[in-house]
């Protein structure tokens, strides 16, 4: 069977709202490609919490180790979880958490009459093919995964870039995964991500540079997990395994930094050797772990230590207050780093968050994914505050350079959604970045107003309702830094039973690169499109999709996705060429 592994990510507003809420970011522009891809997959293939092992629950990134252990313990004592209200009553959850998780999980149970007793060998094939053209250049991408229930899976992904050679691909990733049931959690050979603690020692992926909701203050470690990303940013290429015994989980990793660069696109690079691991203890209301790794210099040359860290982390819940922290030592540069914080419920929908972090100037940022104020998580001391009520939030992040206390920065974010009626929501977002040590860029002020409408219903707190609907959005955004940049657009469309169609038109006037505005755009599944607008001009786009049943059963179908876009600059003082792009993507379910 060949089936699609991707929803209409970026085309279905309810799905995009669910991804933004789960990621703990204020909007789609704050997402990164790997996070969008990871969560999009769960919207089509939800995590089956009554069937998946504890290791797979944690590696999904949707659950903490404590939540996964609570589910396993509840299933042992009371049987499968058959409703969302029942899940909300499980220790470590609640109504708000379950509502956020609901789109990504399944309550399928083998204990319900008529369902098979086991599906460990059930094969599933997921595939995606795409092709895009821009001017006289083109590129392609593909993804394929085959899985045998919960027992094993193998995947491969590859893509090319505009202007590059079409074979071999510019980047690719692949892996084979075996999932255990008793002591061994999983074994991964190939490309994988490793995320432990609060990201000070080992963390694959991008580090956040801004705060919003309370969930963005604390990092959610997933241990080791297979990587199915095109780019593979900060992922490992090698082998890794984790093992479970009682309340302890031990993880061992072995990878070869530089191997990806030497294998992809013919680039020359020398691979190094990296070995590390983690041991974590999980209690009823707390967890504590130790992480470490060692990285050599390039193999084939003189042997020396390129990098290495060791850290200790903790997370606990005391009467609803979430405490977390990690303290790490870079034993190559002899530097100490720390992160600590708390999330405190204030009653009702109110939450308060606070976090403190310190990275010395000599701190090695390799494999680090902790929160940051500047481009890299190094040479800074900072204190962050947050206040949240429902879907509204206010956060402030104040930081200074450890090596130069005069280099200070403060970022403030305010997001306020207003329910105008049951089908319309007005959202105000205001940002401010203050840098007194900059001569020309002391202030960077942003303001954005979104007016959203959905005929199927729209909630300021929970987003758009699923189902057939007419939708529309008007956005007006301004950014004042070196000068004033302005962007606005109007988008409207229809989401039918088996098709979607959207049109979007916008205008922008941004005269300085420092005032550029990033804006998320609908695209075909598996494509993350957040262009930076700069100049004076217009943008137009059309996005459509359709599902066609092949034969008598709806399980056999073809899904087509189309996107056409154009950006022109007719209002520039100096001529600038326009840009057009066409994408076509087909997915078959057989």
C-alpha positions, -999 to 999 in steps of 0.1 A, spaced: 0 0 0 13 35 -9 -2 63 12 3 100 17 22 109 49 14 146 48 -16 167 55 -24 200 37 2 217 59 -1 254 54 -33 249 34 -56 238 62 -58 266 88 -69 244 116 -39 221 111 -15 250 110 -30 265 141 -25 231 159 12 230 148 18 266 160 1 258 194 21 226 199 54 242 190 48 270 215 55 298 190 34 329 184 29 324 146 39 303 116 68 327 108 85 315 141 85 278 131 115 261 116 114 235 88 122 205 109 95 212 135 68 218 108 77 185 90 77 165 123 44 178 135 27 176 100 33 139 98 15 133 131 -16 151 117 -20 123 91 -4 94 111 -13 102 147 6 87 176 -14 58 189 -11 62 226 -28 29 235 -4 9 212 29 28 210 57 20 234 69 45 260 100 51 239 80 59 208 57 83 228 88 102 240 106 102 207 75 118 190 83 149 210 46 153 220 50 139 255 75 143 283 90 112 298 68 117 328 37 119 306 47 87 287 53 69 320 19 80 333 2 67 301 20 33 304 11 31 341 -25 40 335 -28 14 307 -14 -13 330 -38 -4 359 -70 6 341 -67 -6 304 -67 16 273 -76 52 272 -108 55 252 -117 92 254 -100 126 256 -117 133 289 -102 101 303 -67 112 291 -72 146 308 -76 127 341 -43 109 337 -15 123 359 6 149 340 -22 159 317 -53 182 319 -80 196 297 -57 223 281 -29 198 274 -52 173 259 -69 198 237 -35 208 223 -25 171 218 -58 159 203 -50 166 166 -17 146 168 -28 115 187 -51 85 182 -72 66 208 -74 34 187 -75 4 210 -69 -33 203 -93 -41 232 -123 -28 213 -142 -58 197 -136 -62 160 -100 -47 161 -70 -70 154 -50 -83 184 -18 -71 169 -5 -52 139 33 -53 146 40 -66 110 14 -44 92 33 -27 64 28 10 54 45 29 26 46 67 26 58 86 -4 60 122 -17 73 135 -51 76 172 -60 89 193 -89 92 231 -90 103 256 -117 114 292 -113 124 311 -144 148 288 -163 158 268 -132 141 238 -115 144 214 -86 129 182 -73 124 165 -40 112 131 -27 105 112 5 98 76 11 92 56 43 83 19 48 73 8 83 63 -26 98 39 -15 125 57 -6 157 86 -30 150 107 -13 124 109 14 97 132 27 70 131 61 54 149 82 28 145 118 17 164 139 -10 161 172 -27 179 195 -51 182 233 -52 176 260 -78 206 265 -100 224 233 -87 229 200 -104 200 177 -103 219 145 -96 233 137 -71 209 156 -49 221 186 -29 210 170 4 196 137 15 190 117 47 180 81 55 179 57 83 167 23 96 150 20 129 142 -10 151 118 -6 181 121 -28 211 94 -37 236 111 -46 268 146 -34 277 157 -19 243 137 12 233 150 16 198 181 13 176 187 38 148 213 34 120 217 64 97 205 100 103 190 109 136 183 137 160 195 138 197 178 161 221 185 160 259 180 183 288 175 220 280 198 219 250 231 229 266 251 198 257 233 178 230 204 192 209 197 187 172 179 214 154 176 252 156 177 271 189 148 295 196 157 332 195 124 345 210 99 336 237 61 335 236 40 311 255 50 293 287 59 262 267 86 281 249 105 288 281 113 251 287 128 227 261 111 194 256 138 167 251 129 137 229 160 116 233 170 100 200 146 100 170 150 93 133 155 123 110 133 125 79 143 161 70 157 173 37 182 196 53 192 176 84 204 207 103 226 196 132 215 160 129 238 130 134 249 104 109 259 72 126 241 49 151 223 53 183 203 32 208 184 36 240 176 11 267 151 11 296 153 -6 330 129 4 357 129 41 361 161 46 341 167 52 304 202 50 290 211 63 255 243 57 236 252 76 204 280 73 178 282 96 149 307 110 124 305 149 120 315 159 85 303 126 69 271 143 56 291 170 39 315 145 23 287 123 10 263 150 -3 267 169 -35 304 159 -38 316 183 -12 350 176 3 351 172 40 369 151 66 347 132 90 354 132 127 344 108 155 318 117 181 306 94 210 283 103 238 252 94 257 226 102 284 212 85 315 180 98 329 160 88 360 122 93 359 102 96 391 65 102 396 69 140 398 105 146 387 133 135 364 170 140 364 197 132 338 233 133 329 245 140 293 280 140 278 298 136 245 334 136 231 343 148 196 376 142 179 393 162 152 391 151 116 400 114 112 431 107 91 451 135 108 467 140 142 444 128 169 431 156 191 400 165 210 378 190 190 350 193 215 332 178 245 307 186 272 290 171 302 258 183 318 232 176 345 196 185 340 164 182 360 127 188 357 100 185 384 65 194 392 56 207 427 19 215 432 15 225 396 47 245 394 71 233 367 108 237 377 136 230 352 173 235 347 205 223 332 241 230 342 269 221 317 307 221 315 327 225 283 358 206 293 378 217 262 374 254 268 370 250 306 337 269 306 305 266 327 270 273 313 236 272 330 198 274 323 171 274 350 135 285 353 99 279 364 64 279 351 38 288 377 0 285 374 -17 316 388 -52 303 388 -78 301 360 -61 305 326 -32 325 340 4 313 339 37 330 348 71 320 335 106 329 344 140 317 331 176 326 336 206 315 315 243 322 313 267 313 285 304 324 288 323 339 259 344 308 254 314 284 253 314 261 224 281 264 206 285 231 186 255 208 192 239 234 214 202 242 210 194 262 241 175 295 241 195 326 229 192 363 227 217 369 198 226 348 168 245 321 187 240 308 223 273 322 236 286 351 256 254 362 272 236 364 306 199 368 304 166 369 324 132 362 308 97 367 320 63 356 306 27 360 314 0 340 296 -38 339 297 -55 316 273 -41 324 239 -29 359 249 7 362 261 33 388 271 70 380 273 102 399 279 138 387 274 166 409 288 202 400 280 237 414 281 271 402 268 293 386 294 324 400 278 309 435 274 282 446 299 275 477 278 261 454 250 226 449 262 194 439 246 157 436 255 130 419 235 93 422 242 64 403 226 27 409 231 0 388 214 -36 396 220 -64 377 201 -99 392 202 -131 371 194 -152 395 173 -178 368 166 -180 331 164 -166 332 128 -141 361 131 -110 368 152 -88 399 153 -52 393 165 -28 420 175 10 412 177 35 438 189 73 433 191 101 455 204 138 449 204 160 475 222 198 476 217 213 508 233 248 499 221 238 501 184 243 535 168 216 532 141 195 502 151 187 510 187 150 502 183 133 476 162 95 479 165 70 456 148 32 457 148 9 433 130 -29 430 128 -46 399 114 -84 397 107 -94 361 101 -127 347 91 -140 311 87 -175 302 78 -171 269 97 -163 287 130 -131 303 144 -120 305 180 -95 330 193 -82 303 217 -84 271 197 -82 282 161 -103 273 130 -127 244 130 -122 215 105 -146 209 77 -158 227 46 -156 264 48 -149 297 31 -119 314 47 -103 349 45 -75 368 61 -64 404 59 -30 413 73 -14 447 79 22 446 92 48 473 98 84 472 110 103 503 121 141 499 124 163 518 100 132 531 82 96 521 80 87 489 62 51 480 54 35 448 41 -2 439 36 -21 412 19 -56 398 14 -62 361 11 -94 341 5 -104 307 -5 -126 276 -1 -119 244 17 -141 217 2 -146 180 10 -119 168 -14 -103 201 -27 -90 234 -16 -83 267 -35 -68 299 -23 -59 332 -39 -36 358 -23 -25 393 -33 -2 417 -14 17 449 -15 50 458 3 73 488 6 105 480 25 135 502 16 162 487 39 173 452 45 172 457 82 134 463 79 127 431 60 95 413 69 90 376 69 56 362 59 44 326 59 28 315 26 7 285 18 25 258 -2 24 221 -11 29 197 18 66 192 27 75 227 15 82 254 41 78 288 26 86 319 47 101 345 23 117 377 34 101 407 16 123 436 7 119 464 -19 88 480 -34 63 458 -52 35 432 -51 31 395 -46 5 372 -61 -1 335 -54 -26 307 -61 -27 274 -42 -50 245 -50 -53 208 -42 -76 180 -52 -82 144 -42 -93 119 -69 -106 84 -60 -91 56 -81 -115 28 -82 -144 18 -59 -126 24 -26 -116 58 -12 -83 42 1 -70 43 -35 -66 79 -45 -44 105 -62 -38 139 -45 -25 167 -66 -11 200 -53 -4 231 -73 11 265 -64 19 294 -87 34 326 -73 49 359 -86 67 388 -70 72 420 -90 89 453 -82 73 480 -105 76 507 -78 114 505 -74 135 536 -83 160 512 -99 146 483 -120 145 449 -103 135 418 -122 103 400 -112 103 364 -100 78 337 -108 76 301 -95 54 271 -102 52 239 -81 35 206 -88 32 177 -64 14 144 -67 9 118 -40 -7 84 -46 -25 62 -22 -28 26 -35 
